[in-house]
Amino acid sequence: MFMGFGGLTQRGVCTLFLFEGGTLDTPVKFAFAWLGTVMLAVSVDAIAHVRHRRVIPALAASPVRRRIVDSMLFAAQITTAYFVMLVVMTYSGPLFAAAVFGLTIGHVVFADKPLHDATHCLPPEATPNNVSRV
């Protein structure tokens, strides 16, 4: 049994991609699996973005329906994240890199928060407009 990360093949054994029919035995299949992994990983943050941007009130008028829609989106987000984890567990170096790349792209594209600004942590008299130079 091969332990550790490998490349396209691991000592002559082809990688199995998520399902029984997903044997990555050609470079073309591997390229599609790599792109699919990136897209799957990006979708984790895309689903979280939809959940947190409060798109849900537009989809469901009542609080009960909102909770149901939010729960369904959460289930989709977690299921997608577990599929990304399963791809990483193939111990394929390129697929691991695709998962990290996709999660990073998803974070960059769908991040809701601006970069941290620490000026709100300062007391009012020490804000940049009120700081005197000595």
C-alpha positions, -999 to +999 in steps of 0.1 A: +000+000+000+013+034-010+014+060+018+021+096+011+015+121-017+022+111-052+018+124-087-004+113-116+001+077-107+015+062-075+038+033-083+017+022-113-017+025-094-041+050-109-060+074-087-097+068-081-115+101-083-146+101-059-166+074-077-159+039-090-159+049-126-136+078-119-103+060-125-077+086-136-058+065-160-051+091-187-036+126-185-069+140-200-090+124-172-065+138-147-068+173-161-106+172-160-104+159-124-080+187-115-103+214-130-133+197-113-116+198-080-108+235-083-145+242-092-157+220-064-135+238-039-145+273-052-182+263-048-177+257-010-171+294-005-197+303-032-224+285-013-213+301+020-214+335+003-250+329-008-259+318+028-243+348+045-252+375+021-288+372+031-301+362-003-323+338+016-349+365+026-355+371-011-361+334-016-384+327+013-408+351+029-416+334+061-391+327+089-398+289+087-391+289+050-359+310+055-347+284+080-354+256+057-336+273+027-307+282+050-305+246+063-305+232+027-278+255+016-258+246+047-262+209+039-250+216+003-220+235+016-209+208+040-215+180+015-193+199-010-166+205+016-166+167+024-162+159-013-132+182-014-118+164+017-123+130-001-103+144-031-075+154-007-076+119+008-066+104-025-031+115-016-025+128-051-002+159-049-017+176-079-053+171-067-043+183-032-029+214-049-061+219-069-082+217-037-060+243-019-060+265-051-098+263-054-104+270-017-080+300-020-097+314-051-131+309-035-120+328-004-105+357-026-136+360-048-163+355-022-148+370+010-174+393+026-150+412+048-125+438+038-089+435+049-086+442+087-084+478+097-071+481+133-080+518+137-113+509+154-092+493+182-076+526+191-091+550+216-107+580+199-079+604+209-053+581+192-070+578+158-048+587+128-064+621+124-057+630+161-022+616+165+004+643+170+040+638+159+066+643+186 
